[in-house]
């Protein structure tokens, strides 16, 4: 398997690993058709789609910077998904690979559970692209498959984090 294929598959695996399989289904879809490089929204009143996009943008920035600590802070402490994401970033860095312009395309977000400072979401999305940089060479990161995942967003004093149990 080539390094580039492994990187692409690894990124897809990370996105799938972000799933937190809890909550009950209640319909309330929010649709988004355009590709969105997602980052955390500083506004506390932003809806789930805006918060998810903002979180994804912060994650993409941490990956582009190769900053494991910044990436770790996007997750609730002890999050298995967070450990996996940070470990994968470290593996890429050890091979001299950097991921830039990581873009996530969100197709739908359903709120399946909500409490003050916490949303459980059903998210339909995919990695829509990015760039893999190694030894000064830039290659396109291919789009990943459309996946449906469960994501728990938890509001902390410093912003929204991905939390919960990953299955």
C-alpha positions in Angstrom: 0.0 0.0 0.0 1.4 3.4 -0.9 2.0 6.1 1.7 -0.6 8.3 0.0 -3.2 5.6 0.0 -2.5 4.9 3.7 -2.8 8.6 4.5 -6.1 8.9 2.7 -7.5 5.7 4.4 -6.2 6.9 7.7 -8.0 10.2 7.5 -11.2 8.4 6.6 -10.7 6.2 9.6 -10.2 9.2 11.9 -13.5 10.7 10.7 -15.3 7.5 11.4 -13.6 7.2 14.8 -15.2 10.5 15.8 -18.6 8.8 16.1 -20.2 8.7 19.5 -23.0 6.2 19.4 -25.4 7.4 22.1 -28.8 9.1 22.2 -32.2 8.5 20.6 -33.4 9.5 17.2 -35.4 12.7 16.9 -35.8 14.3 13.5 -34.5 17.8 13.0 -32.2 17.8 10.0 -30.0 20.7 9.0 -28.9 20.5 5.4 -25.7 21.8 3.8 -24.8 21.1 0.2 -21.6 23.0 -0.3 -18.2 21.7 0.8 -17.2 23.2 4.1 -13.8 23.3 5.7 -15.2 23.3 9.2 -13.9 25.1 12.3 -15.3 26.0 15.6 -17.6 29.0 15.8 -16.7 31.5 18.5 -20.4 32.5 18.8 -22.1 30.6 21.6 -25.5 30.9 19.9 -24.5 29.2 16.6 -26.6 26.1 15.7 -25.2 22.6 15.5 -24.2 22.9 11.8 -22.2 26.1 12.4 -20.5 24.7 15.5 -19.6 21.5 13.6 -18.2 23.5 10.7 -16.2 25.7 13.1 -14.8 22.6 14.9 -13.8 21.0 11.6 -12.0 24.2 10.6 -10.0 24.2 13.9 -9.2 20.5 13.3 -8.0 21.2 9.8 -5.8 24.1 11.1 -4.3 21.8 13.8 -3.5 19.2 11.1 -2.0 21.8 8.8 0.2 23.1 11.6 1.2 19.6 12.7 0.2 20.7 16.2 -0.7 17.7 18.3 -1.5 19.8 21.4 -3.9 22.0 19.5 -5.6 18.9 18.0 -5.8 17.3 21.5 -7.6 20.4 22.9 -10.5 19.8 20.4 -11.5 16.7 22.3 -12.8 16.1 25.8 -10.0 14.7 27.9 -9.7 11.0 27.7 -11.6 10.8 24.3 -10.6 7.7 22.4 -11.3 9.6 19.1 -9.0 12.4 20.3 -6.2 9.9 21.1 -6.6 8.2 17.8 -6.6 11.6 15.9 -3.4 12.7 17.7 -1.7 9.4 17.2 -2.4 9.5 13.5 -1.1 13.0 13.2 2.1 11.9 14.9 2.5 9.0 12.5 2.2 11.3 9.5 4.6 13.8 11.1 7.1 10.9 11.7 7.0 10.1 8.0 7.4 13.7 7.1 3.8 14.0 5.7 1.7 17.1 6.5 -2.1 17.4 5.6 -3.1 20.9 4.5 -6.4 22.3 3.4 -8.4 19.4 4.8 -12.0 20.0 3.7 -15.1 18.3 5.0 -18.4 18.3 3.1 -21.4 18.1 5.4 -24.6 16.8 3.8 -26.9 16.6 6.9 -26.9 17.1 10.6 -29.7 15.7 12.8 -29.8 16.5 16.5 -30.6 13.2 18.2 -30.2 14.5 21.8 -29.6 17.8 23.5 -28.9 19.1 27.0 -27.4 22.4 28.1 -23.9 22.6 26.6 -24.2 19.2 24.9 -25.5 18.1 21.5 -25.6 14.5 20.2 -25.7 14.6 16.4 -26.1 12.2 13.5 -23.8 13.6 10.9 -23.6 12.6 7.2 -20.4 13.9 5.7 -17.2 13.0 3.9 -13.6 14.2 3.5 -14.0 16.3 0.3 -10.3 16.8 -0.2 -7.1 18.4 0.9 -3.4 18.3 0.2 -0.7 15.9 1.3 2.8 17.5 1.5 5.9 15.4 1.7 9.5 16.5 0.9 8.1 19.7 -0.8 5.9 17.7 -3.1 2.1 18.4 -2.9 -0.4 15.7 -3.8 -4.2 15.9 -3.7 -6.0 14.1 -0.9 -8.8 12.2 -2.6 -12.4 12.5 -1.4 -13.5 9.9 1.0 -16.8 8.0 1.1 -19.9 9.5 2.5 -20.3 8.3 6.0 -23.0 8.6 8.7 -21.6 9.0 12.2 -22.7 9.9 15.7 -20.9 12.9 17.2 -21.3 14.3 20.7 -20.3 18.0 21.0 -19.7 19.3 24.5 -19.4 23.0 25.3 -16.5 23.9 27.6 -15.3 27.3 28.8 -12.9 27.4 25.8 -15.3 26.3 23.2 -16.9 23.2 21.7 -15.2 19.8 21.9 -15.9 16.3 20.6 -16.6 14.0 23.5 -18.3 10.8 24.4 -17.6 7.2 23.8 -16.4 6.0 20.4 -17.7 2.7 19.1 
